[in-house]
């Protein structure tokens, strides 16, 4: 829980420059958690990494929803399987 809160706090301070390309960008939260974990585990011997720069470097594009495309997940329901046949 502490790691999640620390990563959430660090990603909220990162400013992502929206380049003049076709996508908007968002923080890759998985990489942000790993960077924060590396930062918290660093010792006094080696210099700590620049957390905000590493998070800013690893961003993901957000693809807009195309016309006619639905934004819902395609979930198929499966029937339950009975294990009675294993009982002898």
C-alpha positions in Angstrom: 0.0 0.0 0.0 2.9 2.4 0.8 4.5 1.6 -2.6 1.2 2.4 -4.4 0.7 5.7 -2.6 4.3 6.7 -3.2 4.0 5.9 -6.9 0.6 7.7 -7.2 2.2 10.8 -5.6 5.2 10.7 -7.9 3.1 10.3 -11.0 0.8 13.2 -10.0 3.8 15.5 -10.0 5.1 14.4 -13.4 4.3 16.8 -16.3 3.9 14.9 -19.6 4.5 17.1 -22.6 1.8 16.4 -25.2 3.7 16.3 -28.4 2.1 17.5 -31.6 1.4 13.9 -32.8 -1.7 12.0 -33.2 -2.0 10.6 -29.6 -2.3 12.0 -26.1 0.0 10.3 -23.5 -0.5 8.9 -20.1 2.0 7.6 -17.4 2.8 3.9 -17.5 1.9 3.1 -13.9 3.6 -0.3 -13.9 7.0 1.2 -14.8 6.4 4.0 -12.3 5.9 1.5 -9.5 9.2 -0.3 -10.5 11.1 3.0 -10.6 9.7 4.0 -7.2 10.7 0.6 -5.8 14.2 1.0 -7.2 14.4 4.5 -5.7 13.3 3.3 -2.2 15.7 0.4 -2.3 18.7 2.4 -3.3 21.5 2.7 -0.8 23.8 5.6 0.1 26.6 4.1 -2.0 25.0 4.8 -5.4 23.2 7.9 -6.4 19.4 7.7 -6.4 17.7 7.7 -9.8 15.8 10.7 -11.0 12.3 9.3 -10.5 10.4 12.0 -12.3 12.6 11.9 -15.4 12.3 8.1 -15.6 8.5 8.2 -15.3 8.3 11.0 -17.8 10.4 8.9 -20.2 8.1 5.9 -20.0 4.7 7.0 -21.2 1.9 5.2 -23.1 -0.2 6.6 -26.0 -3.9 6.9 -25.5 -5.6 5.8 -28.7 -8.9 7.6 -29.3 -12.1 5.7 -29.9 -12.7 5.5 -33.6 -16.1 6.2 -35.2 -18.4 3.2 -34.9 -16.2 1.5 -32.3 -17.6 0.6 -29.0 -15.6 1.1 -25.8 -16.8 -2.0 -24.1 -15.0 -5.2 -23.3 -16.1 -8.3 -25.1 -16.7 -10.7 -22.2 -18.1 -14.1 -22.9 -19.8 -16.0 -20.1 -18.7 -19.6 -19.6 -20.9 -22.3 -18.1 -19.6 -23.9 -14.9 -17.9 -27.3 -15.2 -19.0 -30.1 -12.8 -16.3 -32.3 -11.3 -18.7 -35.0 -10.2 -17.2 -37.4 -12.9 -14.0 -37.6 -10.9 -15.6 -39.0 -7.8 -15.7 -42.8 -8.1 
